[in-house]
Amino acid sequence: MNTKVGLWIDHRKAIVVSVKEKSEETKEIRSEVEKQPRRSGDSPFKGKYEAIQVPADDRGQRILTEHLNIYYDAVIESIGDADSILIFGPSTAKNELKERLERKNLAGSIVGIETVDKMSDHQIAAKIREQFKEN
């Protein structure tokens, strides 16, 4: 069966739409990525942060990388054995996902990568249907 997948992705969530001959399935995958490390305790207006309250940059980066690895693996798992993959989104996440697909020898299925702004789930599904409609 010919499966075509389109997905909108940023670092916080992915909307994956799988289109088969007579069906369509939409999944949302959320990441655990946090852009800024949370700081506990004092605010800069009340006093200085103690070093222990703010994680070291390398520790924060390792945590971010671990969360992204789990997230991208979940997205790749949802793609399954798609014959055609369209990736689009507003951030660098689409290119990071492409690199992971290349490392897993799945890059041959990628039919396009596009930069687009935020979209509703309905707009995402419509774009994917339009991309993969049968002529």
VEXKE-840553 format. One record per atom (N, C-alpha, C, O): residue number from 1; chain; atom name; x negated, y negated, z negated. Coordinates in pm, whole numbers, plus 50000, padded with zeros to 5 digits. Each point is the difference from the previous one (the first is absolute). Example, Ala and Ser with C-alpha at 12.3 -4.5 7.8 and 13.67 -1.06 7.14 Angstrom:
BEGIN
ATOM  pos  unit  site     xx     yy     zz
ATOM    1     A     N  48681  50569  49220
ATOM    1     A    CA  50089  49881  50000
ATOM    1     A     C  49910  49880  50000
ATOM    1     A     O  49896  50002  49934
ATOM    2     A     N  50139  49893  50138
ATOM    2     A    CA  49918  49881  49994
ATOM    2     A     C  50077  49891  49927
ATOM    2     A     O  49949  49889  49983
This chain:
BEGIN
ATOM  pos  unit  site     xx     yy     zz
ATOM    1     A     N  49916  50117  50000
ATOM    1     A    CA  50084  49883  50000
ATOM    1     A     C  49911  49876  50000
ATOM    1     A     O  49900  49995  49928
ATOM    2     A     N  50135  49907  50151
ATOM    2     A    CA  49924  49877  50017
ATOM    2     A     C  50036  49900  49889
ATOM    2     A     O  50112  49950  49996
ATOM    3     A     N  49793  50023  49914
ATOM    3     A    CA  50024  49908  49890
ATOM    3     A     C  49920  49873  50020
ATOM    3     A     O  49880  50004  50025
ATOM    4     A     N  50189  49884  49964
ATOM    4     A    CA  49937  49869  50014
ATOM    4     A     C  50019  49926  49868
ATOM    4     A     O  50110  49998  49944
ATOM    5     A     N  49782  49940  50009
ATOM    5     A    CA  50005  49932  49871
ATOM    5     A     C  49953  49857  50017
ATOM    5     A     O  49899  49973  50065
ATOM    6     A     N  50177  49936  49877
ATOM    6     A    CA  49958  49862  49993
ATOM    6     A     C  49998  49960  49854
ATOM    6     A     O  50084  50044  49922
ATOM    7     A     N  49820  49872  50041
ATOM    7     A    CA  49997  49958  49861
ATOM    7     A     C  49951  49859  49985
ATOM    7     A     O  49906  49955  50066
ATOM    8     A     N  50162  49975  49844
ATOM    8     A    CA  49961  49866  49956
ATOM    8     A     C  49929  50020  49869
ATOM    8     A     O  50051  50067  49910
ATOM    9     A     N  49829  49874  50076
ATOM    9     A    CA  49923  50026  49880
ATOM    9     A     C  49928  49874  49952
ATOM    9     A     O  49947  49923  50080
ATOM   10     A     N  50052  50058  49789
ATOM   10     A    CA  49909  49906  49935
ATOM   10     A     C  49945  50072  49878
ATOM   10     A     O  50022  50120  49986
ATOM   11     A     N  49909  49812  49927
ATOM   11     A    CA  49937  50068  49887
ATOM   11     A     C  50099  50038  49889
ATOM   11     A     O  49963  50073  49908
ATOM   12     A     N  50160  49881  50100
ATOM   12     A    CA  50096  50030  49894
ATOM   12     A     C  50104  50104  50038
ATOM   12     A     O  50046  50075  49915
ATOM   13     A     N  49991  49931  50214
ATOM   13     A    CA  50097  50101  50043
ATOM   13     A     C  49986  50029  50147
ATOM   13     A     O  49945  49922  50077
ATOM   14     A     N  50109  50195  49960
ATOM   14     A    CA  50006  50040  50140
ATOM   14     A     C  50142  50046  50028
ATOM   14     A     O  50061  50071  49920
ATOM   15     A     N  49990  49889  50195
ATOM   15     A    CA  50129  50050  50049
ATOM   15     A     C  49967  50088  50119
ATOM   15     A     O  49949  49952  50101
ATOM   16     A     N  50081  50177  49887
ATOM   16     A    CA  49967  50099  50102
ATOM   16     A     C  50129  50046  50065
ATOM   16     A     O  50090  50049  49932
ATOM   17     A     N  49919  49936  50200
ATOM   17     A    CA  50118  50043  50074
ATOM   17     A     C  49958  50109  50098
ATOM   17     A     O  49918  49978  50089
ATOM   18     A     N  50140  50141  49892
ATOM   18     A    CA  49973  50114  50088
ATOM   18     A     C  50116  50015  50097
ATOM   18     A     O  50116  50008  49958
ATOM   19     A     N  49853  49994  50170
ATOM   19     A    CA  50102  50012  50103
ATOM   19     A     C  49980  50133  50072
ATOM   19     A     O  49895  50026  50058
ATOM   20     A     N  50209  50057  49937
ATOM   20     A    CA  49998  50128  50073
ATOM   20     A     C  50105  49990  50109
ATOM   20     A     O  50062  49895  50018
ATOM   21     A     N  49960  50212  50053
ATOM   21     A    CA  50091  49996  50115
ATOM   21     A     C  50136  49942  49965
ATOM   21     A     O  50048  49910  50070
ATOM   22     A     N  50016  50138  49825
ATOM   22     A    CA  50134  49954  49969
ATOM   22     A     C  50015  49951  49855
ATOM   22     A     O  50112  49989  49949
ATOM   23     A     N  49776  49982  49987
ATOM   23     A    CA  50010  49955  49861
ATOM   23     A     C  49893  49895  49970
ATOM   23     A     O  49902  49983  50072
ATOM   24     A     N  50122  49950  49818
ATOM   24     A    CA  49907  49897  49954
ATOM   24     A     C  49998  50005  49848
ATOM   24     A     O  50105  50009  49936
ATOM   25     A     N  49776  49984  50006
ATOM   25     A    CA  49987  50004  49855
ATOM   25     A     C  49909  49886  49956
ATOM   25     A     O  49895  49978  50059
ATOM   26     A     N  50147  49950  49836
ATOM   26     A    CA  49922  49888  49948
ATOM   26     A     C  49959  50031  49856
ATOM   26     A     O  50081  50044  49919
ATOM   27     A     N  49791  49933  50052
ATOM   27     A    CA  49948  50020  49864
ATOM   27     A     C  49928  49874  49957
ATOM   27     A     O  49940  49930  50081
ATOM   28     A     N  50066  50041  49791
ATOM   28     A    CA  49923  49891  49943
ATOM   28     A     C  49899  50059  49903
ATOM   28     A     O  50034  50081  49914
ATOM   29     A     N  49842  49879  50102
ATOM   29     A    CA  49893  50046  49912
ATOM   29     A     C  49942  49877  49933
ATOM   29     A     O  49958  49905  50067
ATOM   30     A     N  50039  50095  49801
ATOM   30     A    CA  49947  49886  49924
ATOM   30     A     C  49864  50036  49943
ATOM   30     A     O  49975  50114  49960
ATOM   31     A     N  49937  49787  50039
ATOM   31     A    CA  49869  50021  49941
ATOM   31     A     C  50000  49952  49856
ATOM   31     A     O  50094  49932  49956
ATOM   32     A     N  49804  50101  49972
ATOM   32     A    CA  49983  49954  49863
ATOM   32     A     C  49896  49888  49996
ATOM   32     A     O  49945  49970  49894
ATOM   33     A     N  50029  49969  50219
ATOM   33     A    CA  49897  49898  50011
ATOM   33     A     C  50045  49872  49934
ATOM   33     A     O  50113  49955  50018
ATOM   34     A     N  49798  49988  49905
ATOM   34     A    CA  50024  49874  49933
ATOM   34     A     C  49895  49902  50051
ATOM   34     A     O  49880  50026  49986
ATOM   35     A     N  50162  49865  50074
ATOM   35     A    CA  49907  49906  50061
ATOM   35     A     C  49903  49939  49899
ATOM   35     A     O  49879  50003  50022
ATOM   36     A     N  50170  49942  49870
ATOM   36     A    CA  49916  49935  49900
ATOM   36     A     C  49997  50086  49874
ATOM   36     A     O  50105  50047  49957
ATOM   37     A     N  49778  49974  49983
ATOM   37     A    CA  49999  50074  49875
ATOM   37     A     C  50076  49922  49893
ATOM   37     A     O  49987  49878  49990
ATOM   38     A     N  50091  50191  49933
ATOM   38     A    CA  50077  49935  49894
ATOM   38     A     C  49909  49968  49883
ATOM   38     A     O  49913  50079  49964
ATOM   39     A     N  50109  49807  49979
ATOM   39     A    CA  49921  49960  49886
ATOM   39     A     C  50089  49998  49878
ATOM   39     A     O  50112  49949  50003
ATOM   40     A     N  49838  50107  49891
ATOM   40     A    CA  50080  50002  49878
ATOM   40     A     C  49943  49899  49902
ATOM   40     A     O  49887  49954  50013
ATOM   41     A     N  50192  50013  49889
ATOM   41     A    CA  49950  49913  49894
ATOM   41     A     C  50018  49854  50031
ATOM   41     A     O  50106  49957  50046
ATOM   42     A     N  49789  49966  49927
ATOM   42     A    CA  50005  49854  50012
ATOM   42     A     C  50022  49956  50144
ATOM   42     A     O  49967  50072  50094
ATOM   43     A     N  50086  49809  49921
ATOM   43     A    CA  50009  49939  50131
ATOM   43     A     C  49888  49898  50011
ATOM   43     A     O  49944  49959  49899
ATOM   44     A     N  50021  50000  50224
ATOM   44     A    CA  49893  49902  50013
ATOM   44     A     C  50035  49867  49933
ATOM   44     A     O  49912  49918  49973
ATOM   45     A     N  50216  50060  50001
ATOM   45     A    CA  50042  49875  49938
ATOM   45     A     C  49983  50003  49847
ATOM   45     A     O  49994  49896  49935
ATOM   46     A     N  49997  50224  50009
ATOM   46     A    CA  49990  50014  49855
ATOM   46     A     C  49858  50032  49955
ATOM   46     A     O  49968  49982  49882
ATOM   47     A     N  49950  50065  50206
ATOM   47     A    CA  49864  50037  49960
ATOM   47     A     C  49936  50086  50106
ATOM   47     A     O  50063  50037  50099
ATOM   48     A     N  49810  49996  49879
ATOM   48     A    CA  49925  50079  50097
ATOM   48     A     C  50039  50146  49991
ATOM   48     A     O  50038  50051  49894
ATOM   49     A     N  49952  50017  50222
ATOM   49     A    CA  50017  50144  50003
ATOM   49     A     C  49875  50066  49946
ATOM   49     A     O  49888  49954  50024
ATOM   50     A     N  50131  50151  49903
ATOM   50     A    CA  49884  50077  49959
ATOM   50     A     C  49967  50096  50114
ATOM   50     A     O  50089  50042  50074
ATOM   51     A     N  49784  49992  49940
ATOM   51     A    CA  49956  50085  50110
ATOM   51     A     C  50076  50132  50005
ATOM   51     A     O  50026  50052  50108
ATOM   52     A     N  50009  50002  49777
ATOM   52     A    CA  50068  50129  49998
ATOM   52     A     C  50142  49992  50055
ATOM   52     A     O  50057  50102  50038
ATOM   53     A     N  50001  49779  49967
ATOM   53     A    CA  50138  49985  50047
ATOM   53     A     C  50010  49999  50152
ATOM   53     A     O  50109  50025  50053
ATOM   54     A     N  49783  49949  50017
ATOM   54     A    CA  50002  49994  50146
ATOM   54     A     C  49912  50113  50052
ATOM   54     A     O  49880  50003  49970
ATOM   55     A     N  50177  50090  50108
ATOM   55     A    CA  49919  50111  50049
ATOM   55     A     C  49888  49951  50092
ATOM   55     A     O  50014  49900  50070
ATOM   56     A     N  49875  50172  49928
ATOM   56     A    CA  49888  49968  50088
ATOM   56     A     C  50045  50013  50145
ATOM   56     A     O  50087  50081  50031
ATOM   57     A     N  49853  49840  50058
ATOM   57     A    CA  50039  50001  50141
ATOM   57     A     C  49986  50138  50062
ATOM   57     A     O  50090  50043  50073
ATOM   58     A     N  49800  50027  49900
ATOM   58     A    CA  49981  50131  50061
ATOM   58     A     C  50102  50101  49948
ATOM   58     A     O  50044  50088  50075
ATOM   59     A     N  49993  49902  49799
ATOM   59     A    CA  50103  50088  49945
ATOM   59     A     C  50135  49971  50065
ATOM   59     A     O  50072  50092  50038
ATOM   60     A     N  49959  49780  49976
ATOM   60     A    CA  50125  49961  50066
ATOM   60     A     C  50004  50046  50144
ATOM   60     A     O  50104  50045  50048
ATOM   61     A     N  49784  49945  50021
ATOM   61     A    CA  49993  50044  50140
ATOM   61     A     C  50017  50151  50010
ATOM   61     A     O  50067  50049  50091
ATOM   62     A     N  49872  50025  49818
ATOM   62     A    CA  50014  50147  50000
ATOM   62     A     C  50146  50039  49979
ATOM   62     A     O  50052  50090  50067
ATOM   63     A     N  50014  49843  49841
ATOM   63     A    CA  50141  50030  49973
ATOM   63     A     C  50084  49969  50123
ATOM   63     A     O  50086  50079  50039
ATOM   64     A     N  49889  49806  50024
ATOM   64     A    CA  50073  49962  50122
ATOM   64     A     C  49978  50104  50109
ATOM   64     A     O  50096  50042  50065
ATOM   65     A     N  49780  50000  49955
ATOM   65     A    CA  49967  50098  50104
ATOM   65     A     C  50070  50133  49972
ATOM   65     A     O  50052  50062  50092
ATOM   66     A     N  49950  49982  49782
ATOM   66     A    CA  50068  50125  49965
ATOM   66     A     C  50149  49992  50030
ATOM   66     A     O  50057  50094  50056
ATOM   67     A     N  50006  49794  49908
ATOM   67     A    CA  50143  49984  50028
ATOM   67     A     C  50027  49998  50151
ATOM   67     A     O  50095  50062  50047
ATOM   68     A     N  49821  49868  50028
ATOM   68     A    CA  50019  49996  50145
ATOM   68     A     C  49979  50137  50063
ATOM   68     A     O  50072  50036  50093
ATOM   69     A     N  49831  50041  49858
ATOM   69     A    CA  49979  50135  50053
ATOM   69     A     C  50123  50087  49981
ATOM   69     A     O  50042  50071  50092
ATOM   70     A     N  50017  49924  49790
ATOM   70     A    CA  50122  50077  49972
ATOM   70     A     C  50114  49953  50090
ATOM   70     A     O  50073  50082  50057
ATOM   71     A     N  49941  49788  49956
ATOM   71     A    CA  50104  49940  50083
ATOM   71     A     C  49986  50040  50147
ATOM   71     A     O  50096  50046  50061
ATOM   72     A     N  49784  49938  49995
ATOM   72     A    CA  49978  50035  50140
ATOM   72     A     C  50020  50149  50025
ATOM   72     A     O  50052  50039  50104
ATOM   73     A     N  49907  50046  49800
ATOM   73     A    CA  50023  50144  50015
ATOM   73     A     C  50149  50031  50004
ATOM   73     A     O  50043  50086  50077
ATOM   74     A     N  50036  49846  49841
ATOM   74     A    CA  50145  50020  50001
ATOM   74     A     C  50061  49955  50133
ATOM   74     A     O  50090  50065  50052
ATOM   75     A     N  49860  49824  50003
ATOM   75     A    CA  50050  49952  50129
ATOM   75     A     C  49965  50100  50109
ATOM   75     A     O  50084  50033  50083
ATOM   76     A     N  49793  50015  49918
ATOM   76     A    CA  49956  50097  50102
ATOM   76     A     C  50081  50129  49988
ATOM   76     A     O  50037  50059  50102
ATOM   77     A     N  49990  49984  49777
ATOM   77     A    CA  50081  50120  49980
ATOM   77     A     C  50141  49980  50058
ATOM   77     A     O  50057  50093  50056
ATOM   78     A     N  49998  49788  49929
ATOM   78     A    CA  50135  49973  50051
ATOM   78     A     C  50004  49996  50153
ATOM   78     A     O  50105  50022  50061
ATOM   79     A     N  49780  49948  50000
ATOM   79     A    CA  49993  49999  50146
ATOM   79     A     C  50009  50141  50056
ATOM   79     A     O  50055  50023  50107
ATOM   80     A     N  49890  50072  49818
ATOM   80     A    CA  50005  50140  50041
ATOM   80     A     C  49924  50024  50128
ATOM   80     A     O  49888  49951  50017
ATOM   81     A     N  50171  50124  50071
ATOM   81     A    CA  49935  50035  50128
ATOM   81     A     C  50060  49921  50116
ATOM   81     A     O  50036  50057  50103
ATOM   82     A     N  49975  49814  49879
ATOM   82     A    CA  50060  49913  50102
ATOM   82     A     C  49919  50002  50128
ATOM   82     A     O  49877  50004  49997
ATOM   83     A     N  50193  49993  50115
ATOM   83     A    CA  49935  49994  50131
ATOM   83     A     C  49957  49858  50035
ATOM   83     A     O  49899  49980  50067
ATOM   84     A     N  50179  49922  49887
ATOM   84     A    CA  49973  49859  50028
ATOM   84     A     C  50018  49920  49872
ATOM   84     A     O  50097  50019  49926
ATOM   85     A     N  49808  49890  50048
ATOM   85     A    CA  50005  49919  49878
ATOM   85     A     C  49981  49853  50036
ATOM   85     A     O  49902  49964  50065
ATOM   86     A     N  50192  49952  49894
ATOM   86     A    CA  49989  49855  50015
ATOM   86     A     C  49983  49942  49861
ATOM   86     A     O  50081  50026  49911
ATOM   87     A     N  49814  49895  50069
ATOM   87     A    CA  49970  49940  49870
ATOM   87     A     C  50009  49849  50013
ATOM   87     A     O  49941  49942  50091
ATOM   88     A     N  50133  49995  49820
ATOM   88     A    CA  50006  49854  50002
ATOM   88     A     C  50020  49946  49860
ATOM   88     A     O  50049  50070  49911
ATOM   89     A     N  49914  49804  50070
ATOM   89     A    CA  50014  49936  49870
ATOM   89     A     C  49921  49871  49994
ATOM   89     A     O  49929  49966  50094
ATOM   90     A     N  50084  49962  49794
ATOM   90     A    CA  49940  49866  49989
ATOM   90     A     C  49856  49998  49951
ATOM   90     A     O  49931  49899  50018
ATOM   91     A     N  50021  50207  49920
ATOM   91     A    CA  49871  49993  49932
ATOM   91     A     C  49897  50095  50061
ATOM   91     A     O  50023  50058  50106
ATOM   92     A     N  49867  49957  49826
ATOM   92     A    CA  49893  50089  50046
ATOM   92     A     C  50032  50146  49973
ATOM   92     A     O  49926  50088  50044
ATOM   93     A     N  50181  49940  49886
ATOM   93     A    CA  50036  50139  49968
ATOM   93     A     C  50016  50084  50125
ATOM   93     A     O  49965  50118  49999
ATOM   94     A     N  50087  49825  50108
ATOM   94     A    CA  50021  50077  50122
ATOM   94     A     C  49867  50048  50058
ATOM   94     A     O  49992  50112  50051
ATOM   95     A     N  49906  49805  49942
ATOM   95     A    CA  49868  50039  50051
ATOM   95     A     C  49932  50100  49907
ATOM   95     A     O  49930  50090  50046
ATOM   96     A     N  50091  49894  49824
ATOM   96     A    CA  49945  50096  49904
ATOM   96     A     C  50064  50137  50020
ATOM   96     A     O  49932  50102  49992
ATOM   97     A     N  50200  49900  50034
ATOM   97     A    CA  50068  50127  50027
ATOM   97     A     C  49948  50061  50130
ATOM   97     A     O  49979  50121  50007
ATOM   98     A     N  50000  49797  50094
ATOM   98     A    CA  49947  50050  50127
ATOM   98     A     C  49865  50068  49979
ATOM   98     A     O  49975  50107  50056
ATOM   99     A     N  49937  49832  49864
ATOM   99     A    CA  49869  50059  49972
ATOM   99     A     C  50014  50135  49931
ATOM   99     A     O  49926  50094  50029
ATOM  100     A     N  50169  49916  49879
ATOM  100     A    CA  50022  50129  49931
ATOM  100     A     C  50054  50104  50097
ATOM  100     A     O  49961  50117  49993
ATOM  101     A     N  50127  49842  50098
ATOM  101     A    CA  50051  50093  50102
ATOM  101     A     C  49887  50047  50091
ATOM  101     A     O  49996  50117  50040
ATOM  102     A     N  49913  49793  49994
ATOM  102     A    CA  49885  50038  50082
ATOM  102     A     C  49914  50103  49929
ATOM  102     A     O  49955  50097  50062
ATOM  103     A     N  50023  49885  49808
ATOM  103     A    CA  49919  50096  49924
ATOM  103     A     C  50067  50137  49991
ATOM  103     A     O  49933  50101  49982
ATOM  104     A     N  50200  49902  50031
ATOM  104     A    CA  50073  50126  49995
ATOM  104     A     C  50032  50052  50140
ATOM  104     A     O  50082  50091  50017
ATOM  105     A     N  49851  49851  50083
ATOM  105     A    CA  50016  50041  50141
ATOM  105     A     C  50144  49988  50049
ATOM  105     A     O  50046  50083  50078
ATOM  106     A     N  50025  49815  49876
ATOM  106     A    CA  50137  49975  50043
ATOM  106     A     C  50013  49873  50083
ATOM  106     A     O  50111  49959  50034
ATOM  107     A     N  49778  49978  49998
ATOM  107     A    CA  50003  49872  50071
ATOM  107     A     C  50055  50014  50142
ATOM  107     A     O  50052  49903  50055
ATOM  108     A     N  49939  50215  50004
ATOM  108     A    CA  50051  50020  50135
ATOM  108     A     C  50149  49982  50012
ATOM  108     A     O  50052  49978  50109
ATOM  109     A     N  50019  50031  49780
ATOM  109     A    CA  50146  49984  50000
ATOM  109     A     C  50042  49854  49991
ATOM  109     A     O  50117  49968  50023
ATOM  110     A     N  49790  49942  49943
ATOM  110     A    CA  50035  49858  49982
ATOM  110     A     C  50026  49937  50136
ATOM  110     A     O  49913  50001  50088
ATOM  111     A     N  50207  49944  49929
ATOM  111     A    CA  50036  49936  50127
ATOM  111     A     C  49989  49848  49993
ATOM  111     A     O  50007  49932  50102
ATOM  112     A     N  49976  50015  49777
ATOM  112     A    CA  49986  49855  49988
ATOM  112     A     C  49987  49955  49857
ATOM  112     A     O  50047  50065  49907
ATOM  113     A     N  49886  49820  50078
ATOM  113     A    CA  49987  49934  49871
ATOM  113     A     C  50032  49854  50025
ATOM  113     A     O  49939  49936  50086
ATOM  114     A     N  50156  50011  49839
ATOM  114     A    CA  50045  49863  50021
ATOM  114     A     C  50003  49923  49869
ATOM  114     A     O  50028  50056  49894
ATOM  115     A     N  49943  49815  50115
ATOM  115     A    CA  50014  49912  49886
ATOM  115     A     C  50137  49934  50008
ATOM  115     A     O  50032  49931  50097
ATOM  116     A     N  50048  50091  49801
ATOM  116     A    CA  50133  49939  49992
ATOM  116     A     C  50019  49949  49859
ATOM  116     A     O  49931  50042  49907
ATOM  117     A     N  50164  49867  50077
ATOM  117     A    CA  50029  49943  49869
ATOM  117     A     C  50091  50095  49923
ATOM  117     A     O  50027  50111  50046
ATOM  118     A     N  50019  49846  49840
ATOM  118     A    CA  50094  50081  49922
ATOM  118     A     C  50127  50022  50081
ATOM  118     A     O  50045  49912  50073
ATOM  119     A     N  50011  50207  49911
ATOM  119     A    CA  50120  50038  50073
ATOM  119     A     C  50092  50076  49905
ATOM  119     A     O  49955  50063  49904
ATOM  120     A     N  50175  49931  50124
ATOM  120     A    CA  50095  50080  49923
ATOM  120     A     C  49991  50144  50048
ATOM  120     A     O  49946  50028  50107
ATOM  121     A     N  50108  50063  49814
ATOM  121     A    CA  50000  50142  50039
ATOM  121     A     C  50074  50020  50132
ATOM  121     A     O  49958  50081  50083
ATOM  122     A     N  50150  49845  49939
ATOM  122     A    CA  50076  50012  50124
ATOM  122     A     C  49919  49949  50119
ATOM  122     A     O  50005  50059  50108
ATOM  123     A     N  49921  49833  49874
ATOM  123     A    CA  49915  49948  50107
ATOM  123     A     C  49888  50098  50034
ATOM  123     A     O  49964  50017  50116
ATOM  124     A     N  49982  50046  49782
ATOM  124     A    CA  49893  50098  50021
ATOM  124     A     C  50053  50117  50081
ATOM  124     A     O  49939  50040  50100
ATOM  125     A     N  50175  50016  49858
ATOM  125     A    CA  50059  50114  50071
ATOM  125     A     C  50035  49962  50144
ATOM  125     A     O  49979  50080  50091
ATOM  126     A     N  50074  49800  49931
ATOM  126     A    CA  50036  49955  50135
ATOM  126     A     C  49876  49988  50088
ATOM  126     A     O  50002  50039  50117
ATOM  127     A     N  49890  49907  49829
ATOM  127     A    CA  49876  49986  50075
ATOM  127     A     C  49946  50137  50041
ATOM  127     A     O  49954  50018  50113
ATOM  128     A     N  50053  50077  49796
ATOM  128     A    CA  49948  50134  50030
ATOM  128     A     C  50088  50070  50103
ATOM  128     A     O  49949  50065  50091
ATOM  129     A     N  50184  49922  49894
ATOM  129     A    CA  50090  50059  50102
ATOM  129     A     C  49971  49941  50137
ATOM  129     A     O  49996  50072  50099
ATOM  130     A     N  49985  49796  49907
ATOM  130     A    CA  49971  49933  50127
ATOM  130     A     C  49868  50050  50060
ATOM  130     A     O  49991  50022  50120
ATOM  131     A     N  49909  49995  49796
ATOM  131     A    CA  49869  50046  50046
ATOM  131     A     C  50009  50141  50061
ATOM  131     A     O  49937  50029  50101
ATOM  132     A     N  50141  50058  49835
ATOM  132     A    CA  50002  50140  50040
ATOM  132     A     C  50124  50041  50079
ATOM  132     A     O  50024  50119  50019
ATOM  133     A     N  50057  49783  50027
ATOM  133     A    CA  50120  50037  50073
ATOM  133     A     C  49963  50070  50130
ATOM  133     A     O  49900  49968  50065
ATOM  134     A     N  50183  50127  49971
ATOM  134     A    CA  49978  50077  50123
ATOM  134     A     C  50046  49918  50119
ATOM  134     A     O  50109  49942  49999
ATOM  135     A     N  49810  50053  50102
ATOM  135     A    CA  50038  49925  50122
ATOM  135     A     C  50074  50085  50097
ATOM  135     A     O  50038  49954  50107
